[in-house]
Amino acid sequence: MKKYTSLTEIQGKFTQKELVLPELLSYYFKQIEKNQHLNAINEVFFDSATKQANLVQQKIENGTAGKLAGMVIGIKDNICYLDHKVSASSKMLDGFVSPYSSTVVNRLLQEDAIIIGRLNCDEFAMGGSNETSYFGPVKNAVDEERVAGGSSGGSAVAVQADMCLAALGTDTGGSVRQPAAFCGCIGFKPTYGRISRYGIIAYASSFDQVGTLTSSVSDAALLLEVLAGVDDNDSTVSSIPVPAYSQHLSQVGKRKIAVLKETIENDALDSEIKSAILNAIETLKSQGHNVEYVSFDLLDYMVPAYYVLTTAEASSNLSRYDGVHYGYRNMQAESLNQLYKNSRAEGFGEEVKRRILLGAFVLSAGYYDAYYQKAQQVRRLIREKVEALLTDFDFLLSPVTPTPAFKMGENMQDPLVMYMADIYTVLASLAGIPAVALPLGNNKKGLPLSVQLMTKHFNEQELLSLSHRFLNEV
């Protein structure tokens, strides 16, 4: 069977009676088995996926199927699904079965998507290479010696290696966009609050946002259309009406695009990525868009502010994992205090412990004003600067990553080097704006390259439309 890149293509085959859903699901099961060595999937949901496929096939035949009928999708292993295991790829939650489904899972199932399995990720979504997972690192399908990116590396590789049509990830500081860039997928992060976070294992609550990894912009648009909107279980979700994103992808006129000069004219940026982005800029100009270079002088402050704030929130969110309420429990402890210490020391990996300690430090008495409060002020400055730019321009353009996918183990010994890999993605996260990583072909070694586009809050329709036109004509 050929690789399908959009749901439209699959549903066309259904209409022509050239394909049935159980057959398509069987194909993806075989692809998963063939690509086991990539370690992208923590668990395949054979039984529930097969049962759902049979039910949806009947709906297709009856003409009552939902919008996502035929979409076989994987979910990151920090998204809860009733009566299925969810672990955030951590020893702390290994074997935990979710007692309820997240809002995004419920909405997928309501529109007849097939959830094929839970996908490997950095432990508690903390990492930029998918090397911190309790279940081992995810390998890039293009070059197995290289990382998949993180934290949603399993989601990106599952789409890249055709183990499912699409995948859900979560994006806190670039965790959908960066692996999409490393694996040649489309990684879409909507506005903070556009999609419910109910049932998502939290890392940093004021940053976390569900995002999508797909092979087509049309699938990203359709998924956003299904997943977005008000949810009584999440008070941070916006009540702004959800457009029919997938129906208006061709509606984009000439737009003003600001290239963030400091991100392109940067010694840390790989020369082939720079060249590919400059070509992309020329393509955008040829499509009639006005592209200008603008200065963004807060670049050096973004990564420090991001890590101060997210580690502070992580130290709070992860305090519940203590071996008593739930999670891994050390059975040799002789006192309650020792039980807490041993359970957390053994249940969490090194990177998670590092971030909890950093967060506890920046929130501690005597340091709160110097670090946490200062970082909040910087976040406000960044947001105001971004909003000012987006009153003059429709979109911002930058790289997604400074380099293509790096080799396994190359950066793990130096957390600062790893953290600086987020330098281009944390801007959209700090400002809470939507952003997308779009593939730009491969470099001389065959490694995927990418470009990032960002826009104002809740302007996903134009961002998707611009992306659709750009990729169709690139």
Secondary structure, 3 states (H helix, E strand, C coil): CCCCCCHHHHHHHHHCCCCCHHHHHHHHHHHHHHCHHHCCEEEECHHHHHHHHHHHHHHHHHCCCCCCCCCEEEEECCECCCCCECCCCCHHHCCCECCCCCHHHHHHHHCCCEEEEEECCCHHHCCCCCCCCCCCCCECCCCCCEECCCCCHHHHHHHHCCCCCEEEEEECCCCCHHHHHHHCCEEEECCCCCECCCCECCCCCCCCEEEEEECCHHHHHHHHHHHECCCCCCCCCCCCCCCCHHHCCCCCCCCEEEEEHHHHCCCCCCHHHHHHHHHHHHHHHHCCCEEEEECCCCHHHHHHHHHHHHHHHHHHHHHHCCCCCCCCCCCCCCCHHHHHHHHHHHHCCHHHHHHHHHHHHHHCCCCHHHHHHHHHHHHHHHHHHHHHHHHHCCEEEECCCCCCCCECCCCCCCHHHHHHCCCCCHHHHHHCCCEEEEEEEECCCCCEEEEEEEECCCCHHHHHHHHHHHHHHC
